[in-house]
Amino acid sequence: MLRELFGTCSVHRVALVEGEAPIAYGLIRFDRAYLKARKRLFPNSRSFVLGGCVVSLEDRKAAVRYCPRCREAERAWNEANPGRK
Ligand SMILES: [Zn+2]
C-alpha cells in the first residue's frame, strides 16, 4: 500500500518503526480467522518473516519496519483466540 511506503500504518496512522522479527522457516499454514484479522486489524505487525522452506542455521532474525500498535493488536487477538494462528 502506498501509505506504508511512506512509513505510516494505514490502520493506526502512526509511524512504522525499525525493528526485527524472527524468520519462520518451513511450510506454515495460517488459520483463516487469523489471516482475516491480520488484514483488517494489524496489517503491519510484521511479528515474523517467512523464510520459505529452507532451514538456515544462520541468524534467524530479519530487519523489518513494523507498527507498534499493530503488534499490540496482534498480541491481543492471539490472546483472545488461543491456538488459532
Ligand atoms: Zn498499525
PDB file of the backbone (N, CA, C, O) and the ligand in Angstrom, with CONECT records:
HET     ZN  A 101       1
ATOM      1  N   MET A   1       0.828  -1.196   0.000  1.00  0.00           N
ATOM      2  CA  MET A   1       0.000   0.000   0.000  1.00  0.00           C
ATOM      3  C   MET A   1       0.871   1.258   0.000  1.00  0.00           C
ATOM      4  O   MET A   1       1.951   1.285   0.590  1.00  0.00           O
ATOM      5  N   LEU A   2       0.397   2.252  -0.647  1.00  0.00           N
ATOM      6  CA  LEU A   2       1.188   3.468  -0.814  1.00  0.00           C
ATOM      7  C   LEU A   2       1.582   4.087   0.522  1.00  0.00           C
ATOM      8  O   LEU A   2       2.716   4.525   0.715  1.00  0.00           O
ATOM      9  N   ARG A   3       0.616   4.113   1.438  1.00  0.00           N
ATOM     10  CA  ARG A   3       0.865   4.760   2.717  1.00  0.00           C
ATOM     11  C   ARG A   3       2.045   4.103   3.443  1.00  0.00           C
ATOM     12  O   ARG A   3       2.852   4.776   4.085  1.00  0.00           O
ATOM     13  N   GLU A   4       2.123   2.766   3.324  1.00  0.00           N
ATOM     14  CA  GLU A   4       3.206   2.063   4.006  1.00  0.00           C
ATOM     15  C   GLU A   4       4.573   2.415   3.420  1.00  0.00           C
ATOM     16  O   GLU A   4       5.584   2.349   4.119  1.00  0.00           O
ATOM     17  N   LEU A   5       4.607   2.788   2.143  1.00  0.00           N
ATOM     18  CA  LEU A   5       5.872   3.185   1.532  1.00  0.00           C
ATOM     19  C   LEU A   5       6.435   4.416   2.221  1.00  0.00           C
ATOM     20  O   LEU A   5       7.649   4.606   2.285  1.00  0.00           O
ATOM     21  N   PHE A   6       5.544   5.244   2.733  1.00  0.00           N
ATOM     22  CA  PHE A   6       5.993   6.447   3.413  1.00  0.00           C
ATOM     23  C   PHE A   6       6.120   6.231   4.916  1.00  0.00           C
ATOM     24  O   PHE A   6       6.377   7.173   5.667  1.00  0.00           O
ATOM     25  N   GLY A   7       5.942   5.006   5.344  1.00  0.00           N
ATOM     26  CA  GLY A   7       6.234   4.682   6.721  1.00  0.00           C
ATOM     27  C   GLY A   7       5.129   4.944   7.721  1.00  0.00           C
ATOM     28  O   GLY A   7       5.409   5.214   8.889  1.00  0.00           O
ATOM     29  N   THR A   8       3.880   4.871   7.290  1.00  0.00           N
ATOM     30  CA  THR A   8       2.772   5.075   8.215  1.00  0.00           C
ATOM     31  C   THR A   8       1.814   3.890   8.130  1.00  0.00           C
ATOM     32  O   THR A   8       1.520   3.388   7.045  1.00  0.00           O
ATOM     33  N   CYS A   9       1.340   3.459   9.275  1.00  0.00           N
ATOM     34  CA  CYS A   9       0.368   2.367   9.287  1.00  0.00           C
ATOM     35  C   CYS A   9      -0.985   2.893   8.804  1.00  0.00           C
ATOM     36  O   CYS A   9      -1.482   3.905   9.297  1.00  0.00           O
ATOM     37  N   SER A  10      -1.572   2.188   7.830  1.00  0.00           N
ATOM     38  CA  SER A  10      -2.838   2.641   7.269  1.00  0.00           C
ATOM     39  C   SER A  10      -3.999   2.445   8.240  1.00  0.00           C
ATOM     40  O   SER A  10      -5.040   3.086   8.093  1.00  0.00           O
ATOM     41  N   VAL A  11      -3.835   1.573   9.225  1.00  0.00           N
ATOM     42  CA  VAL A  11      -4.907   1.329  10.191  1.00  0.00           C
ATOM     43  C   VAL A  11      -4.786   2.285  11.379  1.00  0.00           C
ATOM     44  O   VAL A  11      -5.765   2.910  11.786  1.00  0.00           O
ATOM     45  N   HIS A  12      -3.584   2.391  11.926  1.00  0.00           N
ATOM     46  CA  HIS A  12      -3.404   3.166  13.157  1.00  0.00           C
ATOM     47  C   HIS A  12      -2.860   4.576  12.930  1.00  0.00           C
ATOM     48  O   HIS A  12      -2.840   5.395  13.849  1.00  0.00           O
ATOM     49  N   ARG A  13      -2.423   4.852  11.709  1.00  0.00           N
ATOM     50  CA  ARG A  13      -1.923   6.190  11.368  1.00  0.00           C
ATOM     51  C   ARG A  13      -0.769   6.632  12.276  1.00  0.00           C
ATOM     52  O   ARG A  13      -0.667   7.796  12.665  1.00  0.00           O
ATOM     53  N   VAL A  14       0.077   5.681  12.591  1.00  0.00           N
ATOM     54  CA  VAL A  14       1.291   6.015  13.338  1.00  0.00           C
ATOM     55  C   VAL A  14       2.486   5.581  12.495  1.00  0.00           C
ATOM     56  O   VAL A  14       2.360   4.746  11.600  1.00  0.00           O
ATOM     57  N   ALA A  15       3.638   6.158  12.793  1.00  0.00           N
ATOM     58  CA  ALA A  15       4.843   5.860  12.026  1.00  0.00           C
ATOM     59  C   ALA A  15       5.319   4.435  12.285  1.00  0.00           C
ATOM     60  O   ALA A  15       5.291   3.951  13.417  1.00  0.00           O
ATOM     61  N   LEU A  16       5.749   3.782  11.233  1.00  0.00           N
ATOM     62  CA  LEU A  16       6.355   2.463  11.385  1.00  0.00           C
ATOM     63  C   LEU A  16       7.741   2.649  11.993  1.00  0.00           C
ATOM     64  O   LEU A  16       8.409   3.654  11.747  1.00  0.00           O
ATOM     65  N   VAL A  17       8.154   1.692  12.772  1.00  0.00           N
ATOM     66  CA  VAL A  17       9.464   1.784  13.415  1.00  0.00           C
ATOM     67  C   VAL A  17      10.354   0.637  12.944  1.00  0.00           C
ATOM     68  O   VAL A  17       9.880  -0.416  12.516  1.00  0.00           O
ATOM     69  N   GLU A  18      11.667   0.881  13.038  1.00  0.00           N
ATOM     70  CA  GLU A  18      12.629  -0.146  12.652  1.00  0.00           C
ATOM     71  C   GLU A  18      12.713  -1.168  13.777  1.00  0.00           C
ATOM     72  O   GLU A  18      12.723  -0.817  14.957  1.00  0.00           O
ATOM     73  N   GLY A  19      12.772  -2.403  13.400  1.00  0.00           N
ATOM     74  CA  GLY A  19      12.916  -3.431  14.420  1.00  0.00           C
ATOM     75  C   GLY A  19      13.324  -4.722  13.780  1.00  0.00           C
ATOM     76  O   GLY A  19      13.778  -4.738  12.636  1.00  0.00           O
ATOM     77  N   GLU A  20      13.170  -5.803  14.499  1.00  0.00           N
ATOM     78  CA  GLU A  20      13.492  -7.076  13.898  1.00  0.00           C
ATOM     79  C   GLU A  20      12.420  -8.094  14.212  1.00  0.00           C
ATOM     80  O   GLU A  20      11.641  -7.939  15.152  1.00  0.00           O
ATOM     81  N   ALA A  21      12.399  -9.132  13.409  1.00  0.00           N
ATOM     82  CA  ALA A  21      11.398 -10.168  13.569  1.00  0.00           C
ATOM     83  C   ALA A  21      12.062 -11.506  13.313  1.00  0.00           C
ATOM     84  O   ALA A  21      12.958 -11.617  12.477  1.00  0.00           O
ATOM     85  N   PRO A  22      11.616 -12.523  14.041  1.00  0.00           N
ATOM     86  CA  PRO A  22      12.163 -13.851  13.782  1.00  0.00           C
ATOM     87  C   PRO A  22      11.750 -14.352  12.403  1.00  0.00           C
ATOM     88  O   PRO A  22      10.660 -14.042  11.921  1.00  0.00           O
ATOM     89  N   ILE A  23      12.621 -15.123  11.777  1.00  0.00           N
ATOM     90  CA  ILE A  23      12.295 -15.709  10.477  1.00  0.00           C
ATOM     91  C   ILE A  23      11.673 -17.078  10.729  1.00  0.00           C
ATOM     92  O   ILE A  23      12.245 -17.920  11.420  1.00  0.00           O
ATOM     93  N   ALA A  24      10.511 -17.277  10.164  1.00  0.00           N
ATOM     94  CA  ALA A  24       9.818 -18.557  10.324  1.00  0.00           C
ATOM     95  C   ALA A  24      10.110 -19.419   9.099  1.00  0.00           C
ATOM     96  O   ALA A  24       9.803 -19.034   7.971  1.00  0.00           O
ATOM     97  N   TYR A  25      10.696 -20.566   9.328  1.00  0.00           N
ATOM     98  CA  TYR A  25      11.042 -21.447   8.212  1.00  0.00           C
ATOM     99  C   TYR A  25      10.033 -22.575   8.089  1.00  0.00           C
ATOM    100  O   TYR A  25       9.298 -22.898   9.022  1.00  0.00           O
ATOM    101  N   GLY A  26      10.028 -23.151   6.915  1.00  0.00           N
ATOM    102  CA  GLY A  26       9.172 -24.305   6.689  1.00  0.00           C
ATOM    103  C   GLY A  26       7.816 -23.895   6.155  1.00  0.00           C
ATOM    104  O   GLY A  26       7.540 -22.715   5.937  1.00  0.00           O
ATOM    105  N   LEU A  27       6.988 -24.883   5.955  1.00  0.00           N
ATOM    106  CA  LEU A  27       5.647 -24.636   5.430  1.00  0.00           C
ATOM    107  C   LEU A  27       4.738 -24.243   6.585  1.00  0.00           C
ATOM    108  O   LEU A  27       4.549 -25.003   7.534  1.00  0.00           O
ATOM    109  N   ILE A  28       4.185 -23.052   6.488  1.00  0.00           N
ATOM    110  CA  ILE A  28       3.345 -22.568   7.576  1.00  0.00           C
ATOM    111  C   ILE A  28       1.933 -22.338   7.045  1.00  0.00           C
ATOM    112  O   ILE A  28       1.730 -21.657   6.040  1.00  0.00           O
ATOM    113  N   ARG A  29       0.979 -22.914   7.734  1.00  0.00           N
ATOM    114  CA  ARG A  29      -0.417 -22.706   7.355  1.00  0.00           C
ATOM    115  C   ARG A  29      -1.078 -21.853   8.426  1.00  0.00           C
ATOM    116  O   ARG A  29      -1.030 -22.158   9.618  1.00  0.00           O
ATOM    117  N   PHE A  30      -1.687 -20.789   7.968  1.00  0.00           N
ATOM    118  CA  PHE A  30      -2.330 -19.905   8.922  1.00  0.00           C
ATOM    119  C   PHE A  30      -3.813 -20.183   8.984  1.00  0.00           C
ATOM    120  O   PHE A  30      -4.446 -20.576   8.004  1.00  0.00           O
ATOM    121  N   ASP A  31      -4.327 -19.970  10.136  1.00  0.00           N
ATOM    122  CA  ASP A  31      -5.762 -20.067  10.332  1.00  0.00           C
ATOM    123  C   ASP A  31      -6.437 -18.948   9.537  1.00  0.00           C
ATOM    124  O   ASP A  31      -5.948 -17.818   9.495  1.00  0.00           O
ATOM    125  N   ARG A  32      -7.551 -19.276   8.917  1.00  0.00           N
ATOM    126  CA  ARG A  32      -8.271 -18.292   8.106  1.00  0.00           C
ATOM    127  C   ARG A  32      -8.703 -17.072   8.916  1.00  0.00           C
ATOM    128  O   ARG A  32      -8.652 -15.940   8.436  1.00  0.00           O
ATOM    129  N   ALA A  33      -9.130 -17.324  10.156  1.00  0.00           N
ATOM    130  CA  ALA A  33      -9.565 -16.214  11.027  1.00  0.00           C
ATOM    131  C   ALA A  33      -8.391 -15.301  11.343  1.00  0.00           C
ATOM    132  O   ALA A  33      -8.542 -14.082  11.424  1.00  0.00           O
ATOM    133  N   TYR A  34      -7.213 -15.904  11.522  1.00  0.00           N
ATOM    134  CA  TYR A  34      -6.022 -15.097  11.810  1.00  0.00           C
ATOM    135  C   TYR A  34      -5.691 -14.213  10.610  1.00  0.00           C
ATOM    136  O   TYR A  34      -5.417 -13.024  10.768  1.00  0.00           O
ATOM    137  N   LEU A  35      -5.716 -14.794   9.415  1.00  0.00           N
ATOM    138  CA  LEU A  35      -5.376 -14.020   8.219  1.00  0.00           C
ATOM    139  C   LEU A  35      -6.352 -12.866   8.013  1.00  0.00           C
ATOM    140  O   LEU A  35      -5.957 -11.763   7.633  1.00  0.00           O
ATOM    141  N   LYS A  36      -7.617 -13.134   8.266  1.00  0.00           N
ATOM    142  CA  LYS A  36      -8.636 -12.081   8.132  1.00  0.00           C
ATOM    143  C   LYS A  36      -8.392 -10.969   9.134  1.00  0.00           C
ATOM    144  O   LYS A  36      -8.454  -9.789   8.791  1.00  0.00           O
ATOM    145  N   ALA A  37      -8.113 -11.353  10.383  1.00  0.00           N
ATOM    146  CA  ALA A  37      -7.876 -10.367  11.439  1.00  0.00           C
ATOM    147  C   ALA A  37      -6.623  -9.573  11.133  1.00  0.00           C
ATOM    148  O   ALA A  37      -6.586  -8.362  11.351  1.00  0.00           O
ATOM    149  N   ARG A  38      -5.586 -10.247  10.626  1.00  0.00           N
ATOM    150  CA  ARG A  38      -4.341  -9.549  10.348  1.00  0.00           C
ATOM    151  C   ARG A  38      -4.555  -8.483   9.281  1.00  0.00           C
ATOM    152  O   ARG A  38      -4.066  -7.360   9.404  1.00  0.00           O
ATOM    153  N   LYS A  39      -5.282  -8.841   8.247  1.00  0.00           N
ATOM    154  CA  LYS A  39      -5.518  -7.902   7.149  1.00  0.00           C
ATOM    155  C   LYS A  39      -6.260  -6.652   7.622  1.00  0.00           C
ATOM    156  O   LYS A  39      -5.997  -5.539   7.166  1.00  0.00           O
ATOM    157  N   ARG A  40      -7.192  -6.871   8.547  1.00  0.00           N
ATOM    158  CA  ARG A  40      -8.062  -5.780   8.987  1.00  0.00           C
ATOM    159  C   ARG A  40      -7.522  -5.043  10.206  1.00  0.00           C
ATOM    160  O   ARG A  40      -7.639  -3.821  10.289  1.00  0.00           O
ATOM    161  N   LEU A  41      -6.932  -5.771  11.154  1.00  0.00           N
ATOM    162  CA  LEU A  41      -6.609  -5.185  12.460  1.00  0.00           C
ATOM    163  C   LEU A  41      -5.129  -4.884  12.682  1.00  0.00           C
ATOM    164  O   LEU A  41      -4.782  -3.932  13.380  1.00  0.00           O
ATOM    165  N   PHE A  42      -4.256  -5.702  12.082  1.00  0.00           N
ATOM    166  CA  PHE A  42      -2.824  -5.472  12.339  1.00  0.00           C
ATOM    167  C   PHE A  42      -1.980  -5.818  11.111  1.00  0.00           C
ATOM    168  O   PHE A  42      -1.144  -6.721  11.151  1.00  0.00           O
ATOM    169  N   PRO A  43      -2.218  -5.082  10.017  1.00  0.00           N
ATOM    170  CA  PRO A  43      -1.508  -5.405   8.765  1.00  0.00           C
ATOM    171  C   PRO A  43      -0.011  -5.175   8.824  1.00  0.00           C
ATOM    172  O   PRO A  43       0.731  -5.747   8.025  1.00  0.00           O
ATOM    173  N   ASN A  44       0.444  -4.356   9.746  1.00  0.00           N
ATOM    174  CA  ASN A  44       1.876  -4.035   9.802  1.00  0.00           C
ATOM    175  C   ASN A  44       2.542  -4.541  11.069  1.00  0.00           C
ATOM    176  O   ASN A  44       3.523  -3.959  11.531  1.00  0.00           O
ATOM    177  N   SER A  45       2.019  -5.613  11.630  1.00  0.00           N
ATOM    178  CA  SER A  45       2.646  -6.124  12.857  1.00  0.00           C
ATOM    179  C   SER A  45       4.018  -6.726  12.546  1.00  0.00           C
ATOM    180  O   SER A  45       4.951  -6.592  13.339  1.00  0.00           O
ATOM    181  N   ARG A  46       4.138  -7.379  11.411  1.00  0.00           N
ATOM    182  CA  ARG A  46       5.421  -7.985  11.000  1.00  0.00           C
ATOM    183  C   ARG A  46       6.134  -8.647  12.173  1.00  0.00           C
ATOM    184  O   ARG A  46       7.317  -8.413  12.421  1.00  0.00           O
ATOM    185  N   SER A  47       5.396  -9.463  12.874  1.00  0.00           N
ATOM    186  CA  SER A  47       5.981 -10.122  14.037  1.00  0.00           C
ATOM    187  C   SER A  47       6.850 -11.313  13.636  1.00  0.00           C
ATOM    188  O   SER A  47       7.501 -11.921  14.485  1.00  0.00           O
ATOM    189  N   PHE A  48       6.860 -11.642  12.357  1.00  0.00           N
ATOM    190  CA  PHE A  48       7.744 -12.683  11.847  1.00  0.00           C
ATOM    191  C   PHE A  48       7.882 -12.476  10.348  1.00  0.00           C
ATOM    192  O   PHE A  48       7.100 -11.753   9.731  1.00  0.00           O
ATOM    193  N   VAL A  49       8.878 -13.114   9.778  1.00  0.00           N
ATOM    194  CA  VAL A  49       9.116 -13.051   8.339  1.00  0.00           C
ATOM    195  C   VAL A  49       9.159 -14.478   7.837  1.00  0.00           C
ATOM    196  O   VAL A  49       9.784 -15.341   8.454  1.00  0.00           O
ATOM    197  N   LEU A  50       8.499 -14.730   6.722  1.00  0.00           N
ATOM    198  CA  LEU A  50       8.517 -16.085   6.184  1.00  0.00           C
ATOM    199  C   LEU A  50       9.825 -16.333   5.455  1.00  0.00           C
ATOM    200  O   LEU A  50      10.203 -15.579   4.558  1.00  0.00           O
ATOM    201  N   GLY A  51      10.504 -17.385   5.844  1.00  0.00           N
ATOM    202  CA  GLY A  51      11.810 -17.689   5.258  1.00  0.00           C
ATOM    203  C   GLY A  51      11.757 -18.770   4.202  1.00  0.00           C
ATOM    204  O   GLY A  51      12.801 -19.207   3.718  1.00  0.00           O
ATOM    205  N   GLY A  52      10.570 -19.211   3.833  1.00  0.00           N
ATOM    206  CA  GLY A  52      10.481 -20.266   2.832  1.00  0.00           C
ATOM    207  C   GLY A  52      10.769 -21.615   3.439  1.00  0.00           C
ATOM    208  O   GLY A  52      10.720 -21.785   4.657  1.00  0.00           O
ATOM    209  N   CYS A  53      11.066 -22.565   2.596  1.00  0.00           N
ATOM    210  CA  CYS A  53      11.219 -23.940   3.067  1.00  0.00           C
ATOM    211  C   CYS A  53      12.668 -24.315   3.352  1.00  0.00           C
ATOM    212  O   CYS A  53      12.966 -25.485   3.594  1.00  0.00           O
ATOM    213  N   VAL A  54      13.561 -23.351   3.327  1.00  0.00           N
ATOM    214  CA  VAL A  54      14.971 -23.645   3.569  1.00  0.00           C
ATOM    215  C   VAL A  54      15.296 -23.372   5.036  1.00  0.00           C
ATOM    216  O   VAL A  54      15.032 -22.285   5.550  1.00  0.00           O
ATOM    217  N   VAL A  55      15.856 -24.344   5.682  1.00  0.00           N
ATOM    218  CA  VAL A  55      16.258 -24.163   7.073  1.00  0.00           C
ATOM    219  C   VAL A  55      17.693 -23.666   7.107  1.00  0.00           C
ATOM    220  O   VAL A  55      18.589 -24.281   6.529  1.00  0.00           O
ATOM    221  N   SER A  56      17.896 -22.580   7.770  1.00  0.00           N
ATOM    222  CA  SER A  56      19.234 -21.997   7.856  1.00  0.00           C
ATOM    223  C   SER A  56      19.684 -21.994   9.303  1.00  0.00           C
ATOM    224  O   SER A  56      18.875 -21.817  10.213  1.00  0.00           O
ATOM    225  N   LEU A  57      20.950 -22.187   9.509  1.00  0.00           N
ATOM    226  CA  LEU A  57      21.476 -22.138  10.871  1.00  0.00           C
ATOM    227  C   LEU A  57      22.016 -20.750  11.185  1.00  0.00           C
ATOM    228  O   LEU A  57      22.502 -20.498  12.288  1.00  0.00           O
ATOM    229  N   GLU A  58      21.928 -19.871  10.229  1.00  0.00           N
ATOM    230  CA  GLU A  58      22.428 -18.517  10.457  1.00  0.00           C
ATOM    231  C   GLU A  58      21.422 -17.692  11.257  1.00  0.00           C
ATOM    232  O   GLU A  58      20.410 -18.213  11.724  1.00  0.00           O
ATOM    233  N   ASP A  59      21.702 -16.450  11.402  1.00  0.00           N
ATOM    234  CA  ASP A  59      20.861 -15.533  12.156  1.00  0.00           C
ATOM    235  C   ASP A  59      19.403 -15.671  11.749  1.00  0.00           C
ATOM    236  O   ASP A  59      19.059 -15.570  10.571  1.00  0.00           O
ATOM    237  N   ARG A  60      18.574 -15.898  12.718  1.00  0.00           N
ATOM    238  CA  ARG A  60      17.169 -16.141  12.406  1.00  0.00           C
ATOM    239  C   ARG A  60      16.297 -14.921  12.613  1.00  0.00           C
ATOM    240  O   ARG A  60      15.105 -15.047  12.893  1.00  0.00           O
ATOM    241  N   LYS A  61      16.878 -13.746  12.478  1.00  0.00           N
ATOM    242  CA  LYS A  61      16.082 -12.528  12.594  1.00  0.00           C
ATOM    243  C   LYS A  61      16.250 -11.692  11.334  1.00  0.00           C
ATOM    244  O   LYS A  61      17.301 -11.706  10.693  1.00  0.00           O
ATOM    245  N   ALA A  62      15.203 -10.972  10.997  1.00  0.00           N
ATOM    246  CA  ALA A  62      15.244 -10.110   9.826  1.00  0.00           C
ATOM    247  C   ALA A  62      14.874  -8.697  10.241  1.00  0.00           C
ATOM    248  O   ALA A  62      14.062  -8.494  11.143  1.00  0.00           O
ATOM    249  N   ALA A  63      15.483  -7.719   9.569  1.00  0.00           N
ATOM    250  CA  ALA A  63      15.144  -6.324   9.841  1.00  0.00           C
ATOM    251  C   ALA A  63      13.797  -6.019   9.195  1.00  0.00           C
ATOM    252  O   ALA A  63      13.576  -6.334   8.025  1.00  0.00           O
ATOM    253  N   VAL A  64      12.913  -5.413   9.950  1.00  0.00           N
ATOM    254  CA  VAL A  64      11.587  -5.073   9.423  1.00  0.00           C
ATOM    255  C   VAL A  64      11.185  -3.682   9.894  1.00  0.00           C
ATOM    256  O   VAL A  64      11.751  -3.143  10.845  1.00  0.00           O
ATOM    257  N   ARG A  65      10.212  -3.120   9.219  1.00  0.00           N
ATOM    258  CA  ARG A  65       9.555  -1.898   9.701  1.00  0.00           C
ATOM    259  C   ARG A  65       8.165  -2.320  10.117  1.00  0.00           C
ATOM    260  O   ARG A  65       7.417  -2.895   9.326  1.00  0.00           O
ATOM    261  N   TYR A  66       7.823  -2.035  11.351  1.00  0.00           N
ATOM    262  CA  TYR A  66       6.532  -2.504  11.824  1.00  0.00           C
ATOM    263  C   TYR A  66       5.806  -1.388  12.572  1.00  0.00           C
ATOM    264  O   TYR A  66       6.387  -0.365  12.933  1.00  0.00           O
ATOM    265  N   CYS A  67       4.538  -1.622  12.784  1.00  0.00           N
ATOM    266  CA  CYS A  67       3.707  -0.676  13.525  1.00  0.00           C
ATOM    267  C   CYS A  67       3.540  -1.217  14.944  1.00  0.00           C
ATOM    268  O   CYS A  67       3.012  -2.316  15.117  1.00  0.00           O
ATOM    269  N   PRO A  68       3.975  -0.476  15.957  1.00  0.00           N
ATOM    270  CA  PRO A  68       3.848  -0.967  17.333  1.00  0.00           C
ATOM    271  C   PRO A  68       2.401  -1.229  17.733  1.00  0.00           C
ATOM    272  O   PRO A  68       2.125  -2.149  18.503  1.00  0.00           O
ATOM    273  N   ARG A  69       1.494  -0.439  17.222  1.00  0.00           N
ATOM    274  CA  ARG A  69       0.080  -0.647  17.601  1.00  0.00           C
ATOM    275  C   ARG A  69      -0.479  -1.891  16.934  1.00  0.00           C
ATOM    276  O   ARG A  69      -1.355  -2.552  17.492  1.00  0.00           O
ATOM    277  N   CYS A  70       0.023  -2.222  15.735  1.00  0.00           N
ATOM    278  CA  CYS A  70      -0.374  -3.483  15.105  1.00  0.00           C
ATOM    279  C   CYS A  70       0.099  -4.668  15.933  1.00  0.00           C
ATOM    280  O   CYS A  70      -0.622  -5.652  16.096  1.00  0.00           O
ATOM    281  N   ARG A  71       1.328  -4.563  16.458  1.00  0.00           N
ATOM    282  CA  ARG A  71       1.834  -5.673  17.272  1.00  0.00           C
ATOM    283  C   ARG A  71       0.987  -5.846  18.526  1.00  0.00           C
ATOM    284  O   ARG A  71       0.709  -6.969  18.945  1.00  0.00           O
ATOM    285  N   GLU A  72       0.578  -4.720  19.127  1.00  0.00           N
ATOM    286  CA  GLU A  72      -0.307  -4.805  20.300  1.00  0.00           C
ATOM    287  C   GLU A  72      -1.631  -5.462  19.920  1.00  0.00           C
ATOM    288  O   GLU A  72      -2.144  -6.320  20.638  1.00  0.00           O
ATOM    289  N   ALA A  73      -2.171  -5.042  18.777  1.00  0.00           N
ATOM    290  CA  ALA A  73      -3.453  -5.592  18.328  1.00  0.00           C
ATOM    291  C   ALA A  73      -3.321  -7.085  18.041  1.00  0.00           C
ATOM    292  O   ALA A  73      -4.223  -7.866  18.345  1.00  0.00           O
ATOM    293  N   GLU A  74      -2.190  -7.476  17.455  1.00  0.00           N
ATOM    294  CA  GLU A  74      -1.984  -8.888  17.155  1.00  0.00           C
ATOM    295  C   GLU A  74      -1.875  -9.701  18.444  1.00  0.00           C
ATOM    296  O   GLU A  74      -2.435 -10.791  18.563  1.00  0.00           O
ATOM    297  N   ARG A  75      -1.138  -9.140  19.406  1.00  0.00           N
ATOM    298  CA  ARG A  75      -0.983  -9.841  20.687  1.00  0.00           C
ATOM    299  C   ARG A  75      -2.351 -10.023  21.342  1.00  0.00           C
ATOM    300  O   ARG A  75      -2.663 -11.099  21.852  1.00  0.00           O
ATOM    301  N   ALA A  76      -3.158  -8.971  21.324  1.00  0.00           N
ATOM    302  CA  ALA A  76      -4.486  -9.051  21.932  1.00  0.00           C
ATOM    303  C   ALA A  76      -5.345 -10.081  21.205  1.00  0.00           C
ATOM    304  O   ALA A  76      -6.086 -10.840  21.829  1.00  0.00           O
ATOM    305  N   TRP A  77      -5.235 -10.099  19.870  1.00  0.00           N
ATOM    306  CA  TRP A  77      -6.034 -11.061  19.099  1.00  0.00           C
ATOM    307  C   TRP A  77      -5.597 -12.480  19.429  1.00  0.00           C
ATOM    308  O   TRP A  77      -6.436 -13.360  19.623  1.00  0.00           O
ATOM    309  N   ASN A  78      -4.294 -12.706  19.493  1.00  0.00           N
ATOM    310  CA  ASN A  78      -3.778 -14.038  19.795  1.00  0.00           C
ATOM    311  C   ASN A  78      -4.238 -14.498  21.180  1.00  0.00           C
ATOM    312  O   ASN A  78      -4.543 -15.673  21.385  1.00  0.00           O
ATOM    313  N   GLU A  79      -4.284 -13.567  22.115  1.00  0.00           N
ATOM    314  CA  GLU A  79      -4.730 -13.922  23.460  1.00  0.00           C
ATOM    315  C   GLU A  79      -6.217 -14.267  23.468  1.00  0.00           C
ATOM    316  O   GLU A  79      -6.663 -15.155  24.195  1.00  0.00           O
ATOM    317  N   ALA A  80      -6.962 -13.552  22.651  1.00  0.00           N
ATOM    318  CA  ALA A  80      -8.412 -13.788  22.600  1.00  0.00           C
ATOM    319  C   ALA A  80      -8.757 -15.028  21.770  1.00  0.00           C
ATOM    320  O   ALA A  80      -9.851 -15.581  21.882  1.00  0.00           O
ATOM    321  N   ASN A  81      -7.799 -15.455  20.934  1.00  0.00           N
ATOM    322  CA  ASN A  81      -8.043 -16.607  20.052  1.00  0.00           C
ATOM    323  C   ASN A  81      -6.913 -17.616  20.188  1.00  0.00           C
ATOM    324  O   ASN A  81      -6.165 -17.832  19.234  1.00  0.00           O
ATOM    325  N   PRO A  82      -6.775 -18.231  21.342  1.00  0.00           N
ATOM    326  CA  PRO A  82      -5.633 -19.127  21.550  1.00  0.00           C
ATOM    327  C   PRO A  82      -5.626 -20.282  20.546  1.00  0.00           C
ATOM    328  O   PRO A  82      -6.654 -20.892  20.249  1.00  0.00           O
ATOM    329  N   GLY A  83      -4.435 -20.550  20.044  1.00  0.00           N
ATOM    330  CA  GLY A  83      -4.263 -21.694  19.147  1.00  0.00           C
ATOM    331  C   GLY A  83      -4.796 -21.499  17.746  1.00  0.00           C
ATOM    332  O   GLY A  83      -4.935 -22.470  17.001  1.00  0.00           O
ATOM    333  N   ARG A  84      -5.097 -20.272  17.369  1.00  0.00           N
ATOM    334  CA  ARG A  84      -5.711 -20.078  16.049  1.00  0.00           C
ATOM    335  C   ARG A  84      -4.764 -19.487  15.028  1.00  0.00           C
ATOM    336  O   ARG A  84      -5.175 -19.219  13.899  1.00  0.00           O
ATOM    337  N   LYS A  85      -3.519 -19.275  15.386  1.00  0.00           N
ATOM    338  CA  LYS A  85      -2.603 -18.621  14.445  1.00  0.00           C
ATOM    339  C   LYS A  85      -2.198 -19.603  13.354  1.00  0.00           C
ATOM    340  O   LYS A  85      -1.429 -19.248  12.460  1.00  0.00           O
TER     341      LYS A  85
HETATM  342 ZN    ZN A 101      -0.828  -0.430  12.776  1.00  0.00          ZN2+
END
